[in-house]
C-alpha cells in the first residue's frame, strides 16, 4: 500500500470537510483521489479500501453516504438537514481512511 496516497486522500477529505462547513460543493471525482489514481485502473485490486471492505470502488464505505447527501443538496431536498448529514458523513469518511493506517 502506498502510505503517501493514503495520506493525500485523508488530506483531500479534510479539505472536503472545510468545504462542507462553509457550505461549498465538494469535488468527488476519482481524479482527485490519490488512492483512485494509484489503484482504480486495476479495479482497485491493491487498494487499502478494497482490502478492508472486500469491495472495489469504495463500496461499503461512508463515501456513498457522502454522494447521497450531495445529491439531495443539489436537488434541494431537506437542504439544511442534509448539510448536517453531509458533514457527519465526511467525518466518517475521514475516520474510515485513518483506520486504514
KAKA-V934058 format. One record per residue. N is the residue number from 1. RES is the residue in three letters. D_LAST is the distance of its C-alpha to the last C-alpha in whole Angstrom. Layout:
# KAKA-V934058
((N & RES & D_LAST) (N & RES & D_LAST))
This chain:
# KAKA-V934058
((1 & UNK & 10) (2 & UNK & 10) (3 & UNK & 8) (4 & UNK & 11) (5 & UNK & 11) (6 & UNK & 8) (7 & UNK & 9) (8 & UNK & 12) (9 & UNK & 12) (10 & UNK & 10) (11 & UNK & 13) (12 & UNK & 16) (13 & UNK & 15) (14 & UNK & 16) (15 & UNK & 19) (16 & UNK & 20) (17 & UNK & 20) (18 & UNK & 22) (19 & UNK & 24) (20 & UNK & 24) (21 & UNK & 25) (22 & UNK & 28) (23 & UNK & 29) (24 & UNK & 28) (25 & UNK & 28) (26 & UNK & 24) (27 & UNK & 23) (28 & UNK & 22) (29 & UNK & 23) (30 & UNK & 20) (31 & UNK & 22) (32 & UNK & 20) (33 & UNK & 16) (34 & UNK & 15) (35 & UNK & 13) (36 & UNK & 17) (37 & UNK & 18) (38 & UNK & 16) (39 & UNK & 17) (40 & UNK & 19) (41 & UNK & 22) (42 & UNK & 22) (43 & UNK & 21) (44 & UNK & 17) (45 & UNK & 18) (46 & UNK & 14) (47 & UNK & 12) (48 & UNK & 9) (49 & UNK & 11) (50 & UNK & 14) (51 & UNK & 12) (52 & UNK & 11) (53 & UNK & 14) (54 & UNK & 17) (55 & UNK & 18) (56 & UNK & 18) (57 & UNK & 19) (58 & UNK & 16) (59 & UNK & 19) (60 & UNK & 18) (61 & UNK & 16) (62 & UNK & 17) (63 & UNK & 18) (64 & UNK & 21) (65 & UNK & 22) (66 & UNK & 21) (67 & UNK & 24) (68 & UNK & 26) (69 & UNK & 27) (70 & UNK & 27) (71 & UNK & 30) (72 & UNK & 31) (73 & UNK & 31) (74 & UNK & 33) (75 & UNK & 35) (76 & UNK & 36) (77 & UNK & 36) (78 & UNK & 35) (79 & UNK & 34) (80 & UNK & 33) (81 & UNK & 32) (82 & UNK & 29) (83 & UNK & 28) (84 & UNK & 27) (85 & UNK & 25) (86 & UNK & 24) (87 & UNK & 22) (88 & UNK & 21) (89 & UNK & 19) (90 & UNK & 18) (91 & UNK & 16) (92 & UNK & 15) (93 & UNK & 14) (94 & UNK & 12) (95 & UNK & 11) (96 & UNK & 10) (97 & UNK & 7) (98 & UNK & 6) (99 & UNK & 6) (100 & UNK & 4) (101 & UNK & 0))
